[in-house]
Amino acid sequence: MLTFTTLSMPIAGPGPTNGLPILDAGGARPVSDEDWVVLGGRTGYVDRYPTVLPYDAQDSYDRHVETRDLRVAVLENDRLRATFLLELGGRLWTLYDKVAGRELLYQPDVLMHGNLALRQAWFSGGVEWNLGFTGHWPLTSSPVSAGRVAGPEGTDVLRMWAYERMLGLVWRIDAWLPDGAEDLYVRVVLDNPYDRTVPVYWWSTIAVPQVQGGRVLLPATRAVSSGYGDLSVVDVTPDRLDPASQLYASDLFADLDGLEEPWVAAVDAQGLGMQQTSTARLRGRKLFVWGTAQGGETWQRWLGGNGRYCEIQAGLGPTQLHHLPLAPGETWTWTEAYGPSAFSGTYGKQPPRPTKVAEADKALSRIQEAPVSVRATADGWGALAVAAGDLPAGPATPFPAETLGATQRPWLAVLGGQALTGPAAPVAGPGWRARLDEAPPSPERDLHLGYLMLARGKVRKARKHWRSSIAGAPSAEAYRALGLTSTDPDERADHLAQAVALDANPSLLVEYATAALAAGRAADVAERLHGYDKEGPRAGRFGLLLAEAFVALGRLDDAAAILDSHLVVPDIREGAGTFTEVWTALETARGTSRPLPAEYDFRMRPEG
């Protein structure tokens, strides 16, 4: 049975986007030559795109919790009930075992957003469907389209889809829960309609409760271990599969290439838990733990949970540093199965409980092109891609023209042969450079040609376009782009200062202050941030930047007053050592050695 309804829940964020295009990799970890040696070489893999363009950041969230009704889709049979969050990336939020009377997934007490995704806003819990590049995907906290498809065996299928603009691909899931089935089946379809190869990354990220005596089951003897900076190949021993015994945050990647049904499971001390299996294409499996050190504990509380969780994951590549080439005209599909596990003893290459994932894959393949009855729609970017001819229209994943809105209007004008004028969100896709080249000249055209160049790593050409844009009409956007792509600290700060003079966006002020501190301009930062708004979503970040400036200026009592005020920075970044660095600098300058307060300890490693 499939129903569309609402779910009332406590939530903070994700808040509006900031309107500033992300001109870097969104915090994703670069892969070094040394890394590739550990990983066994690059052969068969491709580089990801260098930026998160055309997206802007979702950084305007705070930690104010309110109860809201969220749109959800619910699949249910006599054994399981699955709930999907349609406003938040289609995440599988709950998978309830009706027979045993227990929830199989982890949910925090409050759905609390933090800075962990490519666009910043991310929340813990459930099963997240990551398409894109290394990191949590751009639509993880955005609405997706959803509808009903007449499925196999007379049961309805939930179809969810969205246009992912970095890759220009349609993200698509068909979820099915047949009568009597012990597993929820999820089939993914990735189709490349273009004449260019697209770098593809997919990881299904499954949050499960972390309990004393629990363990992860994984059919591998060797794996790649990552501890936020270091990579090594290790033996898969029982202690590494005991999440509650890990001291620091880490990833453990197992390549199950060659298994007919790759799988991973997590169980408690009694052997009760859940398992995830798939058809062969989804070959990678991973265990992520926050660790029991202070930093990991802080992060789990920060993300709204009094309980503790770890993640078991399933991906297309051997690790999350790998990106695979999806060739022109090629379509990849696979099916995943999610269900309960009751296990004791030892295990081999087969899942603890047999599944019918191969049969489900065949059944769902027969409705791959079936039309969908639309029940929820997302934004208008997919409709723009269809209108431009970049994306084929089809009843299986429709992007109705009525979803086009004010955000797409400037680009519809370009399609009609008009000049690009006024504010416009960036675009991506194979045809937009040619369309802008043919469009009438304007400063806005040069600005966006620069974005398109940068998105493919052509920094010098991008900067040339932005200078041309400024010559036509100075803009905060063009000055910002020149600043953020400069390798000279003073030039970077100068250009961002010019941008701030033209735009009062608080996120832009954060970028300027960060660059100015790096350029040794603490006095200017202190002057600009004096009397900052202490109530807005960026207030905590302003406070931390001001404390850093005060330390640099020797105003140690002023810095201490900020840091002793239990400062809250909603957008503190996963893996960032900002609190540690500012606190250590203050203590060093004062000649004291107070330990970093627990509330400021977000370190993923002891040296972080």
PAMI-483118 format. One record per residue (C-alpha): x, y, z; residue number from 1. Coordinates in Angstrom, 1 decimal. Layout:
> X_Y_Z_NUM
...
//
This chain:
> 0.0_0.0_0.0_1
> 1.3_3.5_-0.9_2
> 0.0_6.6_0.7_3
> 1.0_10.3_0.5_4
> 0.5_12.2_3.8_5
> 2.3_14.4_6.3_6
> 4.5_13.6_9.3_7
> 4.7_16.0_12.2_8
> 8.2_16.3_13.6_9
> 10.6_18.6_15.4_10
> 13.1_20.2_13.0_11
> 15.6_23.0_12.7_12
> 16.5_24.2_9.2_13
> 17.5_23.9_6.4_14
> 16.6_27.5_5.8_15
> 16.9_29.5_2.6_16
> 19.9_29.4_0.3_17
> 22.3_32.3_0.3_18
> 22.3_33.1_-3.4_19
> 26.1_32.9_-3.6_20
> 27.3_30.2_-6.1_21
> 29.7_27.6_-4.6_22
> 33.0_28.1_-6.5_23
> 35.0_25.3_-4.9_24
> 34.6_21.6_-4.2_25
> 32.1_22.1_-1.4_26
> 34.6_20.8_1.2_27
> 35.2_17.5_-0.5_28
> 38.5_15.9_0.0_29
> 41.0_16.0_-2.9_30
> 42.7_12.7_-3.9_31
> 46.5_12.9_-4.0_32
> 48.9_10.8_-6.0_33
> 49.8_9.0_-2.8_34
> 46.2_8.2_-2.2_35
> 45.9_6.6_-5.6_36
> 48.9_4.3_-4.8_37
> 47.0_3.0_-1.7_38
> 43.8_2.7_-3.7_39
> 45.5_0.6_-6.5_40
> 45.6_3.2_-9.2_41
> 43.3_5.4_-11.3_42
> 42.6_3.0_-14.2_43
> 38.9_2.7_-14.8_44
> 38.1_5.9_-12.9_45
> 37.7_9.6_-13.8_46
> 38.2_12.9_-12.0_47
> 35.1_14.6_-10.6_48
> 34.3_18.2_-11.6_49
> 36.2_20.8_-9.7_50
> 33.3_22.7_-8.2_51
> 29.7_22.3_-6.9_52
> 28.5_24.8_-9.5_53
> 25.7_25.7_-10.3_54
> 24.5_25.3_-6.7_55
> 24.6_27.9_-4.0_56
> 25.0_27.1_-0.3_57
> 22.2_26.3_2.2_58
> 24.0_28.1_5.1_59
> 21.2_30.2_6.6_60
> 19.9_27.7_9.1_61
> 20.0_28.2_12.9_62
> 19.3_25.8_15.8_63
> 15.8_27.0_16.5_64
> 13.6_23.9_16.7_65
> 9.9_23.9_15.7_66
> 7.4_21.2_15.0_67
> 6.4_21.1_11.3_68
> 4.3_18.9_9.1_69
> 6.6_17.4_6.4_70
> 5.3_15.8_3.2_71
> 6.0_12.0_3.2_72
> 5.2_8.9_1.2_73
> 4.5_5.7_3.1_74
> 4.9_2.2_1.7_75
> 3.4_-0.6_3.9_76
> 2.7_-4.3_3.8_77
> 2.0_-6.8_6.6_78
> 5.7_-6.9_7.6_79
> 7.2_-3.5_7.0_80
> 6.4_0.2_7.0_81
> 8.7_2.6_5.1_82
> 8.4_6.4_5.3_83
> 10.2_8.8_2.9_84
> 10.8_12.5_3.4_85
> 9.8_14.1_0.1_86
> 10.9_17.6_1.1_87
> 14.3_16.4_2.2_88
> 16.0_14.5_-0.6_89
> 13.5_11.6_-0.6_90
> 15.3_10.2_2.4_91
> 14.0_6.9_3.8_92
> 13.4_8.1_7.3_93
> 11.9_5.0_9.0_94
> 11.8_1.3_8.2_95
> 9.6_-0.3_10.9_96
> 9.6_-4.0_11.4_97
> 5.9_-4.7_12.2_98
> 6.5_-8.3_13.0_99
> 9.2_-7.7_15.7_100
> 7.8_-4.3_16.7_101
> 11.1_-2.4_16.2_102
> 12.6_0.4_14.1_103
> 15.5_-0.8_11.9_104
> 17.0_2.7_11.2_105
> 18.3_5.4_13.5_106
> 16.5_8.8_13.8_107
> 17.8_11.6_16.0_108
> 15.5_13.1_18.6_109
> 15.4_16.3_16.6_110
> 16.0_16.7_12.8_111
> 18.8_19.2_13.2_112
> 20.8_20.6_10.3_113
> 24.5_21.1_10.3_114
> 27.3_21.8_7.9_115
> 28.3_18.4_6.5_116
> 27.1_18.4_2.9_117
> 28.4_19.8_-0.4_118
> 25.9_22.7_0.1_119
> 26.4_22.6_3.8_120
> 22.9_21.7_5.2_121
> 22.7_18.1_6.2_122
> 20.9_16.0_8.9_123
> 21.5_12.6_10.4_124
> 19.2_9.6_10.3_125
> 17.5_7.2_7.9_126
> 18.8_6.3_4.5_127
> 20.2_9.1_2.3_128
> 20.6_8.6_-1.5_129
> 23.8_10.3_-2.6_130
> 24.3_11.1_-6.3_131
> 27.0_13.5_-7.3_132
> 30.6_13.8_-6.0_133
> 32.4_12.8_-2.9_134
> 30.3_14.2_-0.1_135
> 26.6_14.4_0.8_136
> 24.7_15.2_-2.3_137
> 23.3_18.7_-3.3_138
> 19.6_17.8_-2.9_139
> 19.9_16.1_0.4_140
> 17.9_18.9_2.1_141
> 15.8_19.9_-0.9_142
> 12.4_18.7_-2.3_143
> 12.1_15.9_-4.9_144
> 9.3_14.9_-7.2_145
> 7.2_11.9_-6.3_146
> 4.3_9.9_-7.6_147
> 2.6_6.5_-8.0_148
> 3.4_3.9_-10.6_149
> 1.3_0.8_-11.2_150
> 3.8_-1.9_-10.2_151
> 4.3_-5.6_-10.4_152
> 1.9_-8.0_-8.8_153
> -0.8_-5.4_-8.6_154
> 1.1_-3.3_-6.0_155
> 1.9_0.3_-6.3_156
> 5.5_1.6_-6.6_157
> 6.7_4.9_-5.2_158
> 8.8_6.7_-7.8_159
> 10.9_9.7_-6.8_160
> 13.0_11.8_-9.1_161
> 14.9_15.1_-9.4_162
> 17.2_16.9_-11.8_163
> 20.7_16.9_-10.3_164
> 22.3_20.0_-11.9_165
> 26.0_19.4_-11.3_166
> 26.0_16.2_-13.4_167
> 22.9_17.1_-15.5_168
> 21.4_13.7_-14.7_169
> 18.0_12.6_-13.4_170
> 18.2_11.2_-9.9_171
> 15.6_8.4_-9.8_172
> 14.4_5.8_-7.4_173
> 11.6_3.2_-7.6_174
> 10.7_1.9_-4.2_175
> 8.5_-1.3_-3.9_176
> 7.1_-3.2_-1.0_177
> 5.2_-6.3_-2.3_178
> 2.7_-8.1_-0.2_179
> 4.4_-10.5_2.2_180
> 7.9_-9.3_1.4_181
> 10.5_-9.2_4.1_182
> 12.5_-6.5_2.3_183
> 11.9_-3.0_0.9_184
> 13.2_-2.9_-2.6_185
> 14.7_0.2_-4.1_186
> 15.7_0.3_-7.7_187
> 17.9_3.2_-9.0_188
> 18.1_4.2_-12.7_189
> 20.9_6.5_-13.9_190
> 20.7_7.4_-17.6_191
> 23.3_9.5_-19.5_192
> 21.4_11.2_-22.4_193
> 24.4_13.2_-23.5_194
> 27.3_12.8_-25.9_195
> 29.8_13.2_-23.1_196
> 31.0_11.0_-20.3_197
> 29.7_12.0_-16.9_198
> 31.7_11.2_-13.7_199
> 29.3_9.3_-11.4_200
> 29.3_8.7_-7.6_201
> 26.5_7.0_-5.6_202
> 26.4_5.9_-2.0_203
> 23.3_4.9_-0.1_204
> 24.1_6.0_3.5_205
> 22.3_4.0_6.2_206
> 22.1_5.3_9.7_207
> 21.7_2.4_12.3_208
> 21.7_2.5_16.1_209
> 25.2_2.1_17.7_210
> 24.9_0.0_20.8_211
> 27.3_-1.8_23.2_212
> 28.0_-5.3_22.0_213
> 26.7_-4.6_18.5_214
> 28.7_-5.4_15.4_215
> 28.7_-4.9_11.7_216
> 28.7_-7.9_9.4_217
> 30.8_-7.5_6.2_218
> 31.9_-10.3_3.8_219
> 35.5_-8.9_3.3_220
> 38.9_-9.7_4.7_221
> 40.7_-6.5_3.5_222
> 39.5_-3.0_3.4_223
> 40.7_0.6_3.0_224
> 40.7_2.6_6.2_225
> 40.5_6.4_6.2_226
> 40.9_8.5_9.3_227
> 40.3_12.0_7.9_228
> 43.6_12.5_6.2_229
> 45.3_9.1_6.2_230
> 44.6_6.1_3.9_231
> 45.8_2.6_4.5_232
> 44.8_-1.0_3.6_233
> 44.0_-3.0_6.6_234
> 42.8_-6.5_7.7_235
> 39.0_-6.6_8.5_236
> 39.2_-7.9_12.1_237
> 36.3_-8.2_14.6_238
> 37.5_-5.1_16.6_239
> 37.2_-3.0_13.4_240
> 33.6_-4.1_13.0_241
> 32.6_-3.1_16.5_242
> 31.4_0.5_16.1_243
> 31.1_1.2_19.9_244
> 34.7_0.4_20.5_245
> 36.2_2.9_18.0_246
> 37.8_5.9_19.7_247
> 38.0_8.3_16.7_248
> 36.0_9.0_13.6_249
> 36.9_6.7_10.7_250
> 35.7_5.1_7.4_251
> 36.3_1.5_6.5_252
> 35.7_0.7_2.8_253
> 35.3_-2.9_1.4_254
> 35.3_-3.6_-2.3_255
> 32.9_-6.6_-2.9_256
> 33.4_-6.6_-6.6_257
> 32.6_-10.2_-7.9_258
> 29.9_-11.0_-5.4_259
> 26.5_-11.7_-7.0_260
> 24.7_-10.1_-4.1_261
> 27.0_-7.6_-2.2_262
> 25.7_-6.9_1.3_263
> 26.3_-5.4_4.7_264
> 24.4_-5.7_8.0_265
> 24.4_-4.2_11.5_266
> 23.2_-6.2_14.5_267
> 23.0_-5.7_18.3_268
> 24.4_-8.0_21.0_269
> 21.5_-10.4_20.4_270
> 22.1_-10.5_16.7_271
> 19.0_-8.4_15.8_272
> 19.3_-5.6_13.4_273
> 19.0_-4.9_9.7_274
> 20.7_-5.9_6.4_275
> 21.2_-4.2_3.1_276
> 21.9_-6.2_-0.1_277
> 22.0_-5.3_-3.7_278
> 22.5_-6.5_-7.2_279
> 26.1_-6.7_-8.3_280
> 26.7_-3.2_-9.7_281
> 26.6_-1.6_-6.2_282
> 29.9_-3.2_-5.2_283
> 31.2_-1.0_-2.5_284
> 30.4_-1.2_1.2_285
> 31.4_1.1_4.1_286
> 31.3_1.5_7.9_287
> 31.5_5.0_9.3_288
> 31.8_5.7_13.0_289
> 32.0_9.0_14.8_290
> 34.1_7.5_17.5_291
> 33.7_7.7_21.3_292
> 36.2_10.5_21.8_293
> 34.9_14.0_22.8_294
> 34.7_15.3_19.2_295
> 32.5_12.4_18.0_296
> 30.3_12.7_21.0_297
> 29.9_16.4_20.4_298
> 29.0_15.8_16.8_299
> 26.3_13.3_17.6_300
> 24.7_15.6_20.2_301
> 25.0_18.5_17.8_302
> 23.0_16.6_15.2_303
> 20.1_16.3_17.5_304
> 20.6_12.9_19.1_305
> 20.8_11.6_22.6_306
> 21.3_8.1_21.2_307
> 24.3_7.1_19.2_308
> 24.6_5.8_15.6_309
> 27.0_4.6_13.0_310
> 26.5_4.3_9.2_311
> 26.7_1.3_6.9_312
> 26.8_2.4_3.3_313
> 26.7_0.9_-0.2_314
> 28.3_2.5_-3.3_315
> 29.1_2.2_-6.9_316
> 32.9_2.5_-6.4_317
> 35.4_0.7_-4.1_318
> 35.6_3.9_-1.9_319
> 34.0_7.4_-1.8_320
> 37.1_8.8_-3.5_321
> 36.3_6.9_-6.7_322
> 34.2_8.4_-9.5_323
> 33.1_6.1_-12.4_324
> 32.6_7.0_-16.0_325
> 29.0_6.9_-17.2_326
> 29.5_6.8_-21.0_327
> 27.3_8.7_-23.5_328
> 23.9_7.0_-24.0_329
> 24.6_4.5_-21.2_330
> 22.1_3.6_-18.5_331
> 23.0_2.0_-15.2_332
> 20.5_0.3_-12.9_333
> 20.7_-1.7_-9.7_334
> 18.3_-2.8_-7.0_335
> 18.8_-2.7_-3.2_336
> 17.0_-4.6_-0.5_337
> 16.4_-3.3_3.0_338
> 15.0_-5.5_5.8_339
> 15.5_-7.1_9.2_340
> 18.2_-9.5_10.2_341
> 18.4_-12.0_13.1_342
> 21.8_-13.5_13.1_343
> 24.2_-15.5_15.3_344
> 27.3_-17.4_14.6_345
> 29.7_-16.9_11.6_346
> 29.0_-15.8_8.1_347
> 30.4_-16.1_4.6_348
> 29.8_-14.4_1.3_349
> 26.0_-14.8_1.4_350
> 23.7_-12.4_3.2_351
> 22.6_-13.5_6.7_352
> 19.0_-13.8_5.4_353
> 18.3_-14.8_1.8_354
> 16.6_-12.1_-0.3_355
> 14.8_-11.9_-3.6_356
> 16.7_-8.8_-4.8_357
> 17.5_-10.3_-8.2_358
> 13.8_-11.2_-8.8_359
> 12.8_-7.7_-7.6_360
> 15.3_-6.1_-10.0_361
> 13.7_-8.0_-12.9_362
> 10.2_-7.2_-11.9_363
> 11.0_-3.5_-11.5_364
> 12.9_-3.3_-14.8_365
> 9.6_-4.0_-16.5_366
> 8.1_-0.8_-15.3_367
> 11.2_1.3_-16.0_368
> 9.5_3.4_-18.7_369
> 6.0_3.2_-17.1_370
> 4.3_6.6_-16.7_371
> 4.0_8.1_-13.2_372
> 1.0_9.8_-11.6_373
> 2.6_12.9_-10.1_374
> 1.8_13.6_-6.4_375
> 4.6_16.1_-5.6_376
> 6.9_18.3_-7.6_377
> 10.3_19.9_-6.9_378
> 11.8_23.0_-8.5_379
> 11.8_24.1_-12.1_380
> 15.3_23.3_-13.2_381
> 14.4_20.0_-14.7_382
> 11.7_21.7_-16.7_383
> 14.2_24.3_-17.9_384
> 16.6_21.5_-19.1_385
> 13.6_19.9_-21.0_386
> 12.7_23.3_-22.5_387
> 16.4_23.8_-23.6_388
> 16.5_20.4_-25.2_389
> 19.3_19.3_-22.8_390
> 17.0_16.6_-21.2_391
> 14.6_14.4_-23.1_392
> 11.0_14.7_-21.9_393
> 9.2_11.5_-20.9_394
> 6.3_10.3_-18.8_395
> 8.4_8.1_-16.5_396
> 10.1_11.2_-14.9_397
> 8.2_14.2_-16.0_398
> 9.3_17.8_-15.4_399
> 6.1_19.8_-16.0_400
> 6.4_23.2_-17.6_401
> 4.2_24.6_-14.8_402
> 7.1_24.1_-12.4_403
> 9.1_26.9_-14.2_404
> 9.2_29.9_-12.0_405
> 10.9_33.3_-11.5_406
> 14.3_31.6_-10.9_407
> 14.3_30.1_-14.4_408
> 12.8_33.2_-16.2_409
> 16.1_34.9_-17.1_410
> 17.2_31.6_-18.8_411
> 13.9_31.2_-20.7_412
> 14.6_34.7_-22.1_413
> 18.0_33.5_-23.3_414
> 16.4_30.5_-25.0_415
> 14.2_33.1_-26.7_416
> 17.2_35.0_-28.1_417
> 17.1_37.8_-25.6_418
> 20.0_39.2_-23.6_419
> 20.7_37.9_-20.1_420
> 20.0_40.8_-17.7_421
> 19.5_41.2_-14.0_422
> 20.2_38.7_-11.2_423
> 20.2_35.0_-12.3_424
> 21.1_31.8_-10.6_425
> 23.9_29.9_-12.5_426
> 23.1_27.1_-14.9_427
> 24.9_24.0_-15.9_428
> 24.5_21.6_-18.8_429
> 26.0_20.9_-22.2_430
> 24.3_23.6_-24.2_431
> 24.5_26.7_-22.1_432
> 27.9_27.9_-23.1_433
> 27.0_27.9_-26.7_434
> 23.7_29.7_-26.0_435
> 25.5_32.4_-24.0_436
> 28.1_32.8_-26.7_437
> 25.3_33.5_-29.1_438
> 23.3_35.7_-26.8_439
> 23.5_39.6_-27.0_440
> 26.5_40.9_-24.9_441
> 25.8_42.0_-21.3_442
> 27.8_42.0_-18.0_443
> 25.5_39.2_-16.8_444
> 26.4_37.1_-19.8_445
> 30.1_37.5_-19.0_446
> 29.5_36.7_-15.4_447
> 27.8_33.4_-16.2_448
> 30.3_32.5_-18.9_449
> 32.9_32.7_-16.2_450
> 30.9_30.3_-14.0_451
> 30.6_27.8_-16.8_452
> 34.4_28.0_-17.4_453
> 35.2_27.5_-13.8_454
> 32.8_24.5_-13.5_455
> 35.2_22.7_-16.0_456
> 38.4_23.9_-14.3_457
> 39.3_26.7_-16.7_458
> 40.1_29.3_-14.1_459
> 42.1_31.7_-16.2_460
> 39.3_31.9_-18.8_461
> 36.7_32.3_-16.1_462
> 38.6_35.2_-14.5_463
> 38.9_36.9_-18.0_464
> 35.1_36.8_-18.3_465
> 34.6_38.2_-14.8_466
> 36.9_41.1_-15.5_467
> 34.9_41.8_-18.7_468
> 31.7_41.7_-16.7_469
> 33.1_44.3_-14.2_470
> 34.2_46.5_-17.1_471
> 30.6_46.5_-18.3_472
> 29.1_47.1_-14.9_473
> 30.8_46.4_-11.5_474
> 29.0_43.8_-9.5_475
> 29.4_42.0_-6.2_476
> 29.1_38.7_-8.0_477
> 32.0_39.3_-10.3_478
> 34.3_40.8_-7.6_479
> 33.5_37.9_-5.4_480
> 34.3_35.4_-8.1_481
> 37.7_37.1_-8.8_482
> 38.4_37.1_-5.1_483
> 37.6_33.5_-4.3_484
> 39.6_32.2_-7.3_485
> 42.7_34.3_-6.5_486
> 45.7_32.6_-5.0_487
> 47.1_35.8_-3.6_488
> 45.8_36.5_-0.1_489
> 45.8_40.3_-0.5_490
> 44.1_40.2_-3.9_491
> 41.6_37.8_-2.6_492
> 40.7_40.1_0.3_493
> 40.7_43.2_-1.9_494
> 38.2_41.8_-4.4_495
> 36.0_40.5_-1.6_496
> 36.0_43.9_0.1_497
> 34.8_45.4_-3.2_498
> 32.0_42.8_-3.3_499
> 31.0_43.5_0.3_500
> 30.7_47.2_-0.6_501
> 28.1_46.3_-3.2_502
> 26.1_43.6_-1.4_503
> 25.1_43.3_2.3_504
> 24.7_39.5_2.1_505
> 25.9_38.2_5.5_506
> 27.4_35.1_3.9_507
> 29.5_37.3_1.7_508
> 30.7_39.2_4.8_509
> 31.7_35.9_6.3_510
> 33.8_35.1_3.1_511
> 35.4_38.5_3.3_512
> 36.3_38.3_7.0_513
> 37.8_34.9_6.5_514
> 39.9_36.1_3.6_515
> 40.9_39.3_5.4_516
> 42.1_37.4_8.5_517
> 44.2_35.2_6.2_518
> 45.7_38.4_4.7_519
> 46.6_39.8_8.1_520
> 43.8_42.4_8.2_521
> 42.4_41.7_11.6_522
> 41.8_45.4_12.4_523
> 39.4_45.7_9.5_524
> 37.6_42.6_10.4_525
> 37.2_43.8_14.0_526
> 35.8_47.1_12.7_527
> 33.4_45.6_10.3_528
> 32.1_43.0_12.7_529
> 31.8_45.3_15.7_530
> 28.2_45.3_16.9_531
> 27.3_42.3_14.6_532
> 23.8_41.0_14.7_533
> 23.7_38.4_17.6_534
> 20.4_36.9_16.6_535
> 20.7_36.1_12.9_536
> 21.8_32.6_11.5_537
> 25.3_33.8_10.8_538
> 25.7_35.4_14.3_539
> 27.8_32.6_15.7_540
> 30.1_32.6_12.7_541
> 30.6_36.4_13.1_542
> 31.4_35.9_16.8_543
> 34.1_33.3_16.1_544
> 35.6_35.4_13.3_545
> 35.6_38.4_15.7_546
> 37.3_36.4_18.4_547
> 40.0_35.3_15.9_548
> 40.5_39.0_15.0_549
> 40.8_40.0_18.6_550
> 43.4_37.4_19.3_551
> 45.5_38.6_16.3_552
> 45.2_42.2_17.6_553
> 46.2_41.3_21.1_554
> 42.7_42.1_22.5_555
> 42.8_39.0_24.5_556
> 40.1_39.9_27.1_557
> 37.7_40.7_24.3_558
> 38.4_37.4_22.6_559
> 38.0_35.5_25.8_560
> 34.7_37.3_26.5_561
> 33.3_35.9_23.2_562
> 34.7_32.4_23.7_563
> 33.5_32.2_27.3_564
> 30.0_33.1_26.3_565
> 29.1_29.6_25.1_566
> 29.3_30.6_21.5_567
> 27.1_28.6_19.1_568
> 28.1_28.4_15.5_569
> 25.4_26.6_13.5_570
> 27.6_26.2_10.4_571
> 30.6_24.7_12.1_572
> 32.1_22.4_9.4_573
> 32.7_18.6_9.8_574
> 36.4_18.1_10.1_575
> 37.2_21.8_10.6_576
> 39.5_22.8_13.5_577
> 38.3_26.4_13.7_578
> 37.3_26.4_17.4_579
> 40.5_24.5_18.3_580
> 42.7_26.9_16.4_581
> 41.2_30.1_17.9_582
> 41.1_28.6_21.4_583
> 44.7_27.4_21.2_584
> 45.9_30.8_19.8_585
> 44.1_32.6_22.7_586
> 45.6_30.3_25.3_587
> 49.1_30.6_23.8_588
> 48.9_34.4_23.8_589
> 47.7_34.5_27.4_590
> 50.4_32.0_28.5_591
> 47.7_29.7_29.9_592
> 46.6_26.2_28.9_593
> 43.0_25.7_29.6_594
> 41.7_22.6_27.8_595
> 39.3_23.1_24.9_596
> 35.7_23.1_26.3_597
> 33.7_20.0_25.3_598
> 31.1_22.2_23.7_599
> 33.8_23.5_21.3_600
> 35.4_20.1_20.6_601
> 34.4_19.1_17.1_602
> 37.7_17.3_16.4_603
> 37.5_14.2_14.2_604
> 41.0_13.2_15.3_605
> 43.0_14.0_18.4_606
> 45.4_16.4_16.6_607
> 42.4_18.1_14.8_608
//
